[in-house]
Amino acid sequence: MNHQGENCYWTEIVRRMSTQKLLTTEAYNALDERVELRQCSEPILSSAAIYDKLLYRHYPFREIKICTTQT
């Protein structure tokens, strides 16, 4: 196991991690179905370094596509 430390305050870690955003795009297709697409933005280098130290994936989830009909 690789023991690497992060030598900064918790508020700094939160600030770095808050740069990664969840993007939601919503539209309607030709069948009048609502299509929603959710994606994570790419993490900055300092956020990616924190993910690596914690052995987490750089993207919390993969791209999600939701299609619903109007009622």
N, CA, C and O atoms as a Tripos MOL2 file, in Angstrom:
@<TRIPOS>MOLECULE
protein
  284   283    71     0     0
PROTEIN
NO_CHARGES

@<TRIPOS>ATOM
      1 N           0.8490   -1.1850    0.0000 N.3       1 MET1
      2 CA          0.0000    0.0000    0.0000 C.3       1 MET1
      3 C           0.8840    1.2350    0.0000 C.2       1 MET1
      4 O           1.8870    1.2880    0.7120 O.2       1 MET1
      5 N           0.5210    2.2080   -0.7820 N.am      2 ASN2
      6 CA          1.2820    3.4370   -0.9150 C.3       2 ASN2
      7 C           0.7220    4.4760    0.0570 C.2       2 ASN2
      8 O          -0.4350    4.8760   -0.0770 O.2       2 ASN2
      9 N           1.5110    4.9170    1.0240 N.am      3 HIS3
     10 CA          1.0670    5.9040    2.0080 C.3       3 HIS3
     11 C           1.5810    7.2720    1.6120 C.2       3 HIS3
     12 O           2.7350    7.6140    1.8720 O.2       3 HIS3
     13 N           0.7240    8.0480    0.9840 N.am      4 GLN4
     14 CA          1.0750    9.4010    0.5760 C.3       4 GLN4
     15 C           0.1790   10.3550    1.3360 C.2       4 GLN4
     16 O          -1.0330   10.1500    1.4050 O.2       4 GLN4
     17 N           0.7580   11.3880    1.9030 N.am      5 GLY5
     18 CA         -0.0210   12.3440    2.6700 C.3       5 GLY5
     19 C          -0.3440   13.5910    1.8800 C.2       5 GLY5
     20 O           0.3440   13.9370    0.9200 O.2       5 GLY5
     21 N          -1.3900   14.2530    2.2940 N.am      6 GLU6
     22 CA         -1.7810   15.5480    1.7290 C.3       6 GLU6
     23 C          -1.6140   16.5410    2.8640 C.2       6 GLU6
     24 O          -2.3120   16.4490    3.8740 O.2       6 GLU6
     25 N          -0.7110   17.4760    2.7130 N.am      7 ASN7
     26 CA         -0.3650   18.3990    3.7810 C.3       7 ASN7
     27 C          -1.0490   19.7480    3.5650 C.2       7 ASN7
     28 O          -0.3990   20.7310    3.2120 O.2       7 ASN7
     29 N          -2.3630   19.7870    3.7770 N.am      8 CYS8
     30 CA         -3.0960   21.0500    3.6820 C.3       8 CYS8
     31 C          -4.3660   20.9340    4.5160 C.2       8 CYS8
     32 O          -4.7340   19.8500    4.9680 O.2       8 CYS8
     33 N          -5.0220   22.0630    4.7090 N.am      9 TYR9
     34 CA         -6.2500   22.0810    5.4930 C.3       9 TYR9
     35 C          -7.4060   21.4450    4.7240 C.2       9 TYR9
     36 O          -7.3990   21.3810    3.4950 O.2       9 TYR9
     37 N          -8.3970   20.9770    5.4800 N.am     10 TRP10
     38 CA         -9.5730   20.3510    4.9010 C.3      10 TRP10
     39 C         -10.2880   21.3200    3.9510 C.2      10 TRP10
     40 O         -10.7700   20.9060    2.8960 O.2      10 TRP10
     41 N         -10.3580   22.5830    4.3100 N.am     11 THR11
     42 CA        -11.0320   23.5650    3.4530 C.3      11 THR11
     43 C         -10.3510   23.6760    2.0880 C.2      11 THR11
     44 O         -11.0200   23.9030    1.0800 O.2      11 THR11
     45 N          -9.0310   23.5190    2.0490 N.am     12 GLU12
     46 CA         -8.3070   23.5520    0.7730 C.3      12 GLU12
     47 C          -8.6450   22.3180   -0.0680 C.2      12 GLU12
     48 O          -8.8080   22.4210   -1.2840 O.2      12 GLU12
     49 N          -8.7500   21.1630    0.5710 N.am     13 ILE13
     50 CA         -9.1230   19.9410   -0.1550 C.3      13 ILE13
     51 C         -10.5250   20.0890   -0.7390 C.2      13 ILE13
     52 O         -10.7580   19.7360   -1.8950 O.2      13 ILE13
     53 N         -11.4540   20.6090    0.0530 N.am     14 VAL14
     54 CA        -12.8290   20.8220   -0.4160 C.3      14 VAL14
     55 C         -12.8430   21.8040   -1.5820 C.2      14 VAL14
     56 O         -13.5710   21.5960   -2.5520 O.2      14 VAL14
     57 N         -12.0450   22.8770   -1.5020 N.am     15 ARG15
     58 CA        -11.9840   23.8600   -2.5820 C.3      15 ARG15
     59 C         -11.4810   23.2260   -3.8740 C.2      15 ARG15
     60 O         -12.0320   23.4750   -4.9460 O.2      15 ARG15
     61 N         -10.4370   22.4080   -3.7740 N.am     16 ARG16
     62 CA         -9.8960   21.7370   -4.9660 C.3      16 ARG16
     63 C         -10.9100   20.7780   -5.5680 C.2      16 ARG16
     64 O         -11.0950   20.7500   -6.7850 O.2      16 ARG16
     65 N         -11.5630   19.9960   -4.7260 N.am     17 MET17
     66 CA        -12.5100   18.9940   -5.2300 C.3      17 MET17
     67 C         -13.7780   19.6360   -5.7920 C.2      17 MET17
     68 O         -14.4500   19.0360   -6.6330 O.2      17 MET17
     69 N         -14.1130   20.8390   -5.3430 N.am     18 SER18
     70 CA        -15.3370   21.4920   -5.8170 C.3      18 SER18
     71 C         -15.2060   22.0020   -7.2470 C.2      18 SER18
     72 O         -16.1870   22.4780   -7.8200 O.2      18 SER18
     73 N         -14.0210   21.9130   -7.8300 N.am     19 THR19
     74 CA        -13.8500   22.3530   -9.2100 C.3      19 THR19
     75 C         -14.4270   21.3550  -10.2070 C.2      19 THR19
     76 O         -14.6920   21.7090  -11.3560 O.2      19 THR19
     77 N         -14.6230   20.1120   -9.7760 N.am     20 GLN20
     78 CA        -15.2280   19.1120  -10.6660 C.3      20 GLN20
     79 C         -16.7390   19.2310  -10.5590 C.2      20 GLN20
     80 O         -17.2840   19.2030   -9.4560 O.2      20 GLN20
     81 N         -17.4050   19.3590  -11.6640 N.am     21 LYS21
     82 CA        -18.8470   19.6220  -11.6860 C.3      21 LYS21
     83 C         -19.6210   18.4880  -12.3560 C.2      21 LYS21
     84 O         -19.0780   17.7270  -13.1580 O.2      21 LYS21
     85 N         -20.8940   18.3990  -12.0070 N.am     22 LEU22
     86 CA        -21.8320   17.4960  -12.6530 C.3      22 LEU22
     87 C         -22.6300   18.3190  -13.6530 C.2      22 LEU22
     88 O         -23.2470   19.3180  -13.2840 O.2      22 LEU22
     89 N         -22.6200   17.9120  -14.8960 N.am     23 LEU23
     90 CA        -23.3300   18.6210  -15.9540 C.3      23 LEU23
     91 C         -24.5690   17.8330  -16.3460 C.2      23 LEU23
     92 O         -24.4890   16.6350  -16.6150 O.2      23 LEU23
     93 N         -25.7150   18.5030  -16.3790 N.am     24 THR24
     94 CA        -26.9590   17.8670  -16.7910 C.3      24 THR24
     95 C         -27.5050   18.6290  -17.9930 C.2      24 THR24
     96 O         -27.7140   19.8400  -17.9270 O.2      24 THR24
     97 N         -27.7330   17.9120  -19.0910 N.am     25 THR25
     98 CA        -28.2920   18.5000  -20.3040 C.3      25 THR25
     99 C         -29.6430   17.8410  -20.5460 C.2      25 THR25
    100 O         -29.7700   16.6190  -20.4740 O.2      25 THR25
    101 N         -30.6400   18.6510  -20.8290 N.am     26 GLU26
    102 CA        -31.9970   18.1320  -21.0340 C.3      26 GLU26
    103 C         -32.5120   18.6330  -22.3790 C.2      26 GLU26
    104 O         -32.3330   19.8000  -22.7270 O.2      26 GLU26
    105 N         -33.1570   17.7360  -23.1340 N.am     27 ALA27
    106 CA        -33.7210   18.0930  -24.4320 C.3      27 ALA27
    107 C         -34.8940   17.1660  -24.7390 C.2      27 ALA27
    108 O         -35.1250   16.1870  -24.0310 O.2      27 ALA27
    109 N         -35.6270   17.4840  -25.7970 N.am     28 TYR28
    110 CA        -36.7420   16.6440  -26.2420 C.3      28 TYR28
    111 C         -36.4330   16.1250  -27.6390 C.2      28 TYR28
    112 O         -35.9740   16.8750  -28.5000 O.2      28 TYR28
    113 N         -36.6880   14.8390  -27.8600 N.am     29 ASN29
    114 CA        -36.4290   14.2470  -29.1690 C.3      29 ASN29
    115 C         -37.6680   14.3580  -30.0590 C.2      29 ASN29
    116 O         -38.6590   14.9800  -29.6740 O.2      29 ASN29
    117 N         -37.6100   13.7580  -31.2420 N.am     30 ALA30
    118 CA        -38.7000   13.8480  -32.2250 C.3      30 ALA30
    119 C         -39.9860   13.1760  -31.7380 C.2      30 ALA30
    120 O         -41.0730   13.5050  -32.2140 O.2      30 ALA30
    121 N         -39.8710   12.2410  -30.7980 N.am     31 LEU31
    122 CA        -41.0480   11.5560  -30.2530 C.3      31 LEU31
    123 C         -41.5880   12.2620  -29.0160 C.2      31 LEU31
    124 O         -42.4160   11.7010  -28.2980 O.2      31 LEU31
    125 N         -41.1350   13.4710  -28.7630 N.am     32 ASP32
    126 CA        -41.5130   14.2790  -27.5990 C.3      32 ASP32
    127 C         -41.1540   13.5980  -26.2760 C.2      32 ASP32
    128 O         -41.8400   13.7710  -25.2690 O.2      32 ASP32
    129 N         -40.0730   12.8260  -26.2970 N.am     33 GLU33
    130 CA        -39.5630   12.2200  -25.0760 C.3      33 GLU33
    131 C         -38.4630   13.1180  -24.5210 C.2      33 GLU33
    132 O         -37.6440   13.6580  -25.2640 O.2      33 GLU33
    133 N         -38.4650   13.2630  -23.2070 N.am     34 ARG34
    134 CA        -37.4230   14.0690  -22.5690 C.3      34 ARG34
    135 C         -36.1740   13.2180  -22.4330 C.2      34 ARG34
    136 O         -36.2250   12.1170  -21.8840 O.2      34 ARG34
    137 N         -35.0610   13.7170  -22.9270 N.am     35 VAL35
    138 CA        -33.7900   13.0140  -22.8510 C.3      35 VAL35
    139 C         -32.8720   13.8280  -21.9440 C.2      35 VAL35
    140 O         -32.6510   15.0190  -22.1670 O.2      35 VAL35
    141 N         -32.3430   13.1650  -20.9190 N.am     36 GLU36
    142 CA        -31.4680   13.8320  -19.9640 C.3      36 GLU36
    143 C         -30.1140   13.1340  -19.9810 C.2      36 GLU36
    144 O         -30.0430   11.9070  -19.9080 O.2      36 GLU36
    145 N         -29.0580   13.9020  -20.0750 N.am     37 LEU37
    146 CA        -27.7040   13.3650  -20.1290 C.3      37 LEU37
    147 C         -26.9110   13.9740  -18.9850 C.2      37 LEU37
    148 O         -26.8420   15.1960  -18.8550 O.2      37 LEU37
    149 N         -26.3100   13.1230  -18.1510 N.am     38 ARG38
    150 CA        -25.4980   13.5890  -17.0240 C.3      38 ARG38
    151 C         -24.0630   13.1410  -17.2040 C.2      38 ARG38
    152 O         -23.7920   11.9730  -17.4830 O.2      38 ARG38
    153 N         -23.1440   14.0840  -17.0420 N.am     39 GLN39
    154 CA        -21.7190   13.8060  -17.1940 C.3      39 GLN39
    155 C         -20.9490   14.5540  -16.1140 C.2      39 GLN39
    156 O         -21.3910   15.5980  -15.6360 O.2      39 GLN39
    157 N         -19.7960   14.0120  -15.7350 N.am     40 CYS40
    158 CA        -18.8760   14.7030  -14.8260 C.3      40 CYS40
    159 C         -17.8250   15.4210  -15.6520 C.2      40 CYS40
    160 O         -17.3660   14.9180  -16.6770 O.2      40 CYS40
    161 N         -17.4520   16.6020  -15.1910 N.am     41 SER41
    162 CA        -16.3610   17.3120  -15.8620 C.3      41 SER41
    163 C         -15.0390   16.6410  -15.4970 C.2      41 SER41
    164 O         -14.9570   15.8660  -14.5450 O.2      41 SER41
    165 N         -14.0240   16.9540  -16.2650 N.am     42 GLU42
    166 CA        -12.7060   16.3760  -16.0200 C.3      42 GLU42
    167 C         -12.0790   17.0430  -14.7960 C.2      42 GLU42
    168 O         -12.1090   18.2690  -14.6860 O.2      42 GLU42
    169 N         -11.5110   16.2620  -13.8750 N.am     43 PRO43
    170 CA        -10.9150   16.8720  -12.6810 C.3      43 PRO43
    171 C          -9.6140   17.5950  -13.0250 C.2      43 PRO43
    172 O          -8.8880   17.1900  -13.9330 O.2      43 PRO43
    173 N          -9.3280   18.6750  -12.2850 N.am     44 ILE44
    174 CA         -8.0510   19.3600  -12.4520 C.3      44 ILE44
    175 C          -6.9560   18.4790  -11.8620 C.2      44 ILE44
    176 O          -7.2490   17.5130  -11.1570 O.2      44 ILE44
    177 N          -5.7070   18.8030  -12.1420 N.am     45 LEU45
    178 CA         -4.5880   17.9550  -11.7150 C.3      45 LEU45
    179 C          -4.5430   17.7550  -10.2050 C.2      45 LEU45
    180 O          -4.2770   16.6470   -9.7400 O.2      45 LEU45
    181 N          -4.7980   18.8070   -9.4340 N.am     46 SER46
    182 CA         -4.7370   18.6510   -7.9730 C.3      46 SER46
    183 C          -5.8700   17.7590   -7.4590 C.2      46 SER46
    184 O          -5.6820   17.0210   -6.4920 O.2      46 SER46
    185 N          -7.0350   17.8210   -8.0920 N.am     47 SER47
    186 CA         -8.1430   16.9290   -7.7140 C.3      47 SER47
    187 C          -7.8260   15.4910   -8.1000 C.2      47 SER47
    188 O          -8.0940   14.5650   -7.3340 O.2      47 SER47
    189 N          -7.2580   15.3030   -9.2800 N.am     48 ALA48
    190 CA         -6.8810   13.9600   -9.7290 C.3      48 ALA48
    191 C          -5.8390   13.3610   -8.7910 C.2      48 ALA48
    192 O          -5.8700   12.1610   -8.5220 O.2      48 ALA48
    193 N          -4.9150   14.1840   -8.2890 N.am     49 ALA49
    194 CA         -3.9020   13.6950   -7.3530 C.3      49 ALA49
    195 C          -4.5430   13.2150   -6.0580 C.2      49 ALA49
    196 O          -4.1110   12.2130   -5.4880 O.2      49 ALA49
    197 N          -5.5740   13.9240   -5.5850 N.am     50 ILE50
    198 CA         -6.2830   13.5000   -4.3720 C.3      50 ILE50
    199 C          -7.0120   12.1870   -4.6310 C.2      50 ILE50
    200 O          -6.9730   11.2860   -3.7940 O.2      50 ILE50
    201 N          -7.6780   12.0650   -5.7800 N.am     51 TYR51
    202 CA         -8.3370   10.7980   -6.1220 C.3      51 TYR51
    203 C          -7.3240    9.6520   -6.1300 C.2      51 TYR51
    204 O          -7.6030    8.5710   -5.6120 O.2      51 TYR51
    205 N          -6.1550    9.8880   -6.7140 N.am     52 ASP52
    206 CA         -5.1220    8.8510   -6.7810 C.3      52 ASP52
    207 C          -4.6590    8.4350   -5.3870 C.2      52 ASP52
    208 O          -4.4780    7.2470   -5.1210 O.2      52 ASP52
    209 N          -4.4710    9.3960   -4.5100 N.am     53 LYS53
    210 CA         -4.0310    9.0880   -3.1470 C.3      53 LYS53
    211 C          -5.0720    8.2890   -2.3780 C.2      53 LYS53
    212 O          -4.7290    7.4710   -1.5240 O.2      53 LYS53
    213 N          -6.3430    8.5240   -2.6800 N.am     54 LEU54
    214 CA         -7.4280    7.7970   -2.0150 C.3      54 LEU54
    215 C          -7.8220    6.5170   -2.7510 C.2      54 LEU54
    216 O          -8.6890    5.7720   -2.2950 O.2      54 LEU54
    217 N          -7.1760    6.2690   -3.8950 N.am     55 LEU55
    218 CA         -7.4840    5.1120   -4.7420 C.3      55 LEU55
    219 C          -8.9330    5.1470   -5.2340 C.2      55 LEU55
    220 O          -9.5910    4.1090   -5.3130 O.2      55 LEU55
    221 N          -9.4330    6.3640   -5.5680 N.am     56 TYR56
    222 CA        -10.7760    6.5440   -6.1130 C.3      56 TYR56
    223 C         -10.6790    6.7580   -7.6190 C.2      56 TYR56
    224 O          -9.6350    7.1560   -8.1350 O.2      56 TYR56
    225 N         -11.7730    6.4900   -8.3120 N.am     57 ARG57
    226 CA        -11.8510    6.7980   -9.7340 C.3      57 ARG57
    227 C         -11.9250    8.3080   -9.9250 C.2      57 ARG57
    228 O         -12.4170    9.0150   -9.0460 O.2      57 ARG57
    229 N         -11.4480    8.8070  -11.0480 N.am     58 HIS58
    230 CA        -11.4650   10.2460  -11.3080 C.3      58 HIS58
    231 C         -12.8550   10.7570  -11.6480 C.2      58 HIS58
    232 O         -13.1100   11.9590  -11.5600 O.2      58 HIS58
    233 N         -13.7470    9.8720  -12.0290 N.am     59 TYR59
    234 CA        -15.1230   10.2420  -12.3450 C.3      59 TYR59
    235 C         -16.0390    9.4340  -11.4330 C.2      59 TYR59
    236 O         -16.0080    8.2040  -11.4700 O.2      59 TYR59
    237 N         -16.8600   10.1030  -10.6110 N.am     60 PRO60
    238 CA        -17.7150    9.3760   -9.6600 C.3      60 PRO60
    239 C         -18.6670    8.3750  -10.3140 C.2      60 PRO60
    240 O         -18.9920    7.3500   -9.7150 O.2      60 PRO60
    241 N         -19.1150    8.6640  -11.5370 N.am     61 PHE61
    242 CA        -19.9620    7.7110  -12.2530 C.3      61 PHE61
    243 C         -19.7560    7.8950  -13.7460 C.2      61 PHE61
    244 O         -19.2390    8.9150  -14.1990 O.2      61 PHE61
    245 N         -20.1660    6.8990  -14.4880 N.am     62 ARG62
    246 CA        -20.0430    7.0100  -15.9410 C.3      62 ARG62
    247 C         -21.2170    7.8350  -16.4740 C.2      62 ARG62
    248 O         -22.1440    8.1600  -15.7320 O.2      62 ARG62
    249 N         -21.1710    8.1590  -17.7340 N.am     63 GLU63
    250 CA        -22.2100    8.9690  -18.3640 C.3      63 GLU63
    251 C         -23.5640    8.2690  -18.2230 C.2      63 GLU63
    252 O         -23.6750    7.0680  -18.4700 O.2      63 GLU63
    253 N         -24.5780    9.0180  -17.8300 N.am     64 ILE64
    254 CA        -25.9260    8.4730  -17.6480 C.3      64 ILE64
    255 C         -26.8720    9.1510  -18.6260 C.2      64 ILE64
    256 O         -26.8770   10.3760  -18.7390 O.2      64 ILE64
    257 N         -27.6690    8.3620  -19.3330 N.am     65 LYS65
    258 CA        -28.6510    8.8870  -20.2780 C.3      65 LYS65
    259 C         -30.0210    8.3860  -19.8450 C.2      65 LYS65
    260 O         -30.2240    7.1810  -19.6930 O.2      65 LYS65
    261 N         -30.9590    9.3000  -19.6450 N.am     66 ILE66
    262 CA        -32.3090    8.9650  -19.1740 C.3      66 ILE66
    263 C         -33.3010    9.4540  -20.2220 C.2      66 ILE66
    264 O         -33.2230   10.5980  -20.6690 O.2      66 ILE66
    265 N         -34.2200    8.6010  -20.6070 N.am     67 CYS67
    266 CA        -35.2350    8.9760  -21.5860 C.3      67 CYS67
    267 C         -36.6080    8.6810  -20.9810 C.2      67 CYS67
    268 O         -36.8960    7.5420  -20.6130 O.2      67 CYS67
    269 N         -37.4550    9.7130  -20.8810 N.am     68 THR68
    270 CA        -38.7910    9.5310  -20.3170 C.3      68 THR68
    271 C         -39.8330   10.1280  -21.2500 C.2      68 THR68
    272 O         -39.5560   11.0920  -21.9640 O.2      68 THR68
    273 N         -41.0260    9.5570  -21.2440 N.am     69 THR69
    274 CA        -42.1310   10.0770  -22.0620 C.3      69 THR69
    275 C         -42.9480   11.0370  -21.2200 C.2      69 THR69
    276 O         -42.9910   10.9290  -19.9950 O.2      69 THR69
    277 N         -43.5910   11.9700  -21.8880 N.am     70 GLN70
    278 CA        -44.4470   12.9520  -21.2030 C.3      70 GLN70
    279 C         -45.7970   12.3170  -20.9020 C.2      70 GLN70
    280 O         -46.3220   11.5440  -21.7030 O.2      70 GLN70
    281 N         -46.3480   12.6450  -19.7510 N.am     71 THR71
    282 CA        -47.6800   12.1260  -19.3780 C.3      71 THR71
    283 C         -48.6650   13.2370  -19.2220 C.2      71 THR71
    284 O         -49.8310   12.9900  -18.9120 O.2      71 THR71
@<TRIPOS>BOND
     1     1     2 1
     2     2     3 1
     3     3     4 2
     4     3     5 am
     5     5     6 1
     6     6     7 1
     7     7     8 2
     8     7     9 am
     9     9    10 1
    10    10    11 1
    11    11    12 2
    12    11    13 am
    13    13    14 1
    14    14    15 1
    15    15    16 2
    16    15    17 am
    17    17    18 1
    18    18    19 1
    19    19    20 2
    20    19    21 am
    21    21    22 1
    22    22    23 1
    23    23    24 2
    24    23    25 am
    25    25    26 1
    26    26    27 1
    27    27    28 2
    28    27    29 am
    29    29    30 1
    30    30    31 1
    31    31    32 2
    32    31    33 am
    33    33    34 1
    34    34    35 1
    35    35    36 2
    36    35    37 am
    37    37    38 1
    38    38    39 1
    39    39    40 2
    40    39    41 am
    41    41    42 1
    42    42    43 1
    43    43    44 2
    44    43    45 am
    45    45    46 1
    46    46    47 1
    47    47    48 2
    48    47    49 am
    49    49    50 1
    50    50    51 1
    51    51    52 2
    52    51    53 am
    53    53    54 1
    54    54    55 1
    55    55    56 2
    56    55    57 am
    57    57    58 1
    58    58    59 1
    59    59    60 2
    60    59    61 am
    61    61    62 1
    62    62    63 1
    63    63    64 2
    64    63    65 am
    65    65    66 1
    66    66    67 1
    67    67    68 2
    68    67    69 am
    69    69    70 1
    70    70    71 1
    71    71    72 2
    72    71    73 am
    73    73    74 1
    74    74    75 1
    75    75    76 2
    76    75    77 am
    77    77    78 1
    78    78    79 1
    79    79    80 2
    80    79    81 am
    81    81    82 1
    82    82    83 1
    83    83    84 2
    84    83    85 am
    85    85    86 1
    86    86    87 1
    87    87    88 2
    88    87    89 am
    89    89    90 1
    90    90    91 1
    91    91    92 2
    92    91    93 am
    93    93    94 1
    94    94    95 1
    95    95    96 2
    96    95    97 am
    97    97    98 1
    98    98    99 1
    99    99   100 2
   100    99   101 am
   101   101   102 1
   102   102   103 1
   103   103   104 2
   104   103   105 am
   105   105   106 1
   106   106   107 1
   107   107   108 2
   108   107   109 am
   109   109   110 1
   110   110   111 1
   111   111   112 2
   112   111   113 am
   113   113   114 1
   114   114   115 1
   115   115   116 2
   116   115   117 am
   117   117   118 1
   118   118   119 1
   119   119   120 2
   120   119   121 am
   121   121   122 1
   122   122   123 1
   123   123   124 2
   124   123   125 am
   125   125   126 1
   126   126   127 1
   127   127   128 2
   128   127   129 am
   129   129   130 1
   130   130   131 1
   131   131   132 2
   132   131   133 am
   133   133   134 1
   134   134   135 1
   135   135   136 2
   136   135   137 am
   137   137   138 1
   138   138   139 1
   139   139   140 2
   140   139   141 am
   141   141   142 1
   142   142   143 1
   143   143   144 2
   144   143   145 am
   145   145   146 1
   146   146   147 1
   147   147   148 2
   148   147   149 am
   149   149   150 1
   150   150   151 1
   151   151   152 2
   152   151   153 am
   153   153   154 1
   154   154   155 1
   155   155   156 2
   156   155   157 am
   157   157   158 1
   158   158   159 1
   159   159   160 2
   160   159   161 am
   161   161   162 1
   162   162   163 1
   163   163   164 2
   164   163   165 am
   165   165   166 1
   166   166   167 1
   167   167   168 2
   168   167   169 am
   169   169   170 1
   170   170   171 1
   171   171   172 2
   172   171   173 am
   173   173   174 1
   174   174   175 1
   175   175   176 2
   176   175   177 am
   177   177   178 1
   178   178   179 1
   179   179   180 2
   180   179   181 am
   181   181   182 1
   182   182   183 1
   183   183   184 2
   184   183   185 am
   185   185   186 1
   186   186   187 1
   187   187   188 2
   188   187   189 am
   189   189   190 1
   190   190   191 1
   191   191   192 2
   192   191   193 am
   193   193   194 1
   194   194   195 1
   195   195   196 2
   196   195   197 am
   197   197   198 1
   198   198   199 1
   199   199   200 2
   200   199   201 am
   201   201   202 1
   202   202   203 1
   203   203   204 2
   204   203   205 am
   205   205   206 1
   206   206   207 1
   207   207   208 2
   208   207   209 am
   209   209   210 1
   210   210   211 1
   211   211   212 2
   212   211   213 am
   213   213   214 1
   214   214   215 1
   215   215   216 2
   216   215   217 am
   217   217   218 1
   218   218   219 1
   219   219   220 2
   220   219   221 am
   221   221   222 1
   222   222   223 1
   223   223   224 2
   224   223   225 am
   225   225   226 1
   226   226   227 1
   227   227   228 2
   228   227   229 am
   229   229   230 1
   230   230   231 1
   231   231   232 2
   232   231   233 am
   233   233   234 1
   234   234   235 1
   235   235   236 2
   236   235   237 am
   237   237   238 1
   238   238   239 1
   239   239   240 2
   240   239   241 am
   241   241   242 1
   242   242   243 1
   243   243   244 2
   244   243   245 am
   245   245   246 1
   246   246   247 1
   247   247   248 2
   248   247   249 am
   249   249   250 1
   250   250   251 1
   251   251   252 2
   252   251   253 am
   253   253   254 1
   254   254   255 1
   255   255   256 2
   256   255   257 am
   257   257   258 1
   258   258   259 1
   259   259   260 2
   260   259   261 am
   261   261   262 1
   262   262   263 1
   263   263   264 2
   264   263   265 am
   265   265   266 1
   266   266   267 1
   267   267   268 2
   268   267   269 am
   269   269   270 1
   270   270   271 1
   271   271   272 2
   272   271   273 am
   273   273   274 1
   274   274   275 1
   275   275   276 2
   276   275   277 am
   277   277   278 1
   278   278   279 1
   279   279   280 2
   280   279   281 am
   281   281   282 1
   282   282   283 1
   283   283   284 2
@<TRIPOS>SUBSTRUCTURE
     1 MET1         2 RESIDUE 1 A MET
     2 ASN2         6 RESIDUE 1 A ASN
     3 HIS3        10 RESIDUE 1 A HIS
     4 GLN4        14 RESIDUE 1 A GLN
     5 GLY5        18 RESIDUE 1 A GLY
     6 GLU6        22 RESIDUE 1 A GLU
     7 ASN7        26 RESIDUE 1 A ASN
     8 CYS8        30 RESIDUE 1 A CYS
     9 TYR9        34 RESIDUE 1 A TYR
    10 TRP10       38 RESIDUE 1 A TRP
    11 THR11       42 RESIDUE 1 A THR
    12 GLU12       46 RESIDUE 1 A GLU
    13 ILE13       50 RESIDUE 1 A ILE
    14 VAL14       54 RESIDUE 1 A VAL
    15 ARG15       58 RESIDUE 1 A ARG
    16 ARG16       62 RESIDUE 1 A ARG
    17 MET17       66 RESIDUE 1 A MET
    18 SER18       70 RESIDUE 1 A SER
    19 THR19       74 RESIDUE 1 A THR
    20 GLN20       78 RESIDUE 1 A GLN
    21 LYS21       82 RESIDUE 1 A LYS
    22 LEU22       86 RESIDUE 1 A LEU
    23 LEU23       90 RESIDUE 1 A LEU
    24 THR24       94 RESIDUE 1 A THR
    25 THR25       98 RESIDUE 1 A THR
    26 GLU26      102 RESIDUE 1 A GLU
    27 ALA27      106 RESIDUE 1 A ALA
    28 TYR28      110 RESIDUE 1 A TYR
    29 ASN29      114 RESIDUE 1 A ASN
    30 ALA30      118 RESIDUE 1 A ALA
    31 LEU31      122 RESIDUE 1 A LEU
    32 ASP32      126 RESIDUE 1 A ASP
    33 GLU33      130 RESIDUE 1 A GLU
    34 ARG34      134 RESIDUE 1 A ARG
    35 VAL35      138 RESIDUE 1 A VAL
    36 GLU36      142 RESIDUE 1 A GLU
    37 LEU37      146 RESIDUE 1 A LEU
    38 ARG38      150 RESIDUE 1 A ARG
    39 GLN39      154 RESIDUE 1 A GLN
    40 CYS40      158 RESIDUE 1 A CYS
    41 SER41      162 RESIDUE 1 A SER
    42 GLU42      166 RESIDUE 1 A GLU
    43 PRO43      170 RESIDUE 1 A PRO
    44 ILE44      174 RESIDUE 1 A ILE
    45 LEU45      178 RESIDUE 1 A LEU
    46 SER46      182 RESIDUE 1 A SER
    47 SER47      186 RESIDUE 1 A SER
    48 ALA48      190 RESIDUE 1 A ALA
    49 ALA49      194 RESIDUE 1 A ALA
    50 ILE50      198 RESIDUE 1 A ILE
    51 TYR51      202 RESIDUE 1 A TYR
    52 ASP52      206 RESIDUE 1 A ASP
    53 LYS53      210 RESIDUE 1 A LYS
    54 LEU54      214 RESIDUE 1 A LEU
    55 LEU55      218 RESIDUE 1 A LEU
    56 TYR56      222 RESIDUE 1 A TYR
    57 ARG57      226 RESIDUE 1 A ARG
    58 HIS58      230 RESIDUE 1 A HIS
    59 TYR59      234 RESIDUE 1 A TYR
    60 PRO60      238 RESIDUE 1 A PRO
    61 PHE61      242 RESIDUE 1 A PHE
    62 ARG62      246 RESIDUE 1 A ARG
    63 GLU63      250 RESIDUE 1 A GLU
    64 ILE64      254 RESIDUE 1 A ILE
    65 LYS65      258 RESIDUE 1 A LYS
    66 ILE66      262 RESIDUE 1 A ILE
    67 CYS67      266 RESIDUE 1 A CYS
    68 THR68      270 RESIDUE 1 A THR
    69 THR69      274 RESIDUE 1 A THR
    70 GLN70      278 RESIDUE 1 A GLN
    71 THR71      282 RESIDUE 1 A THR
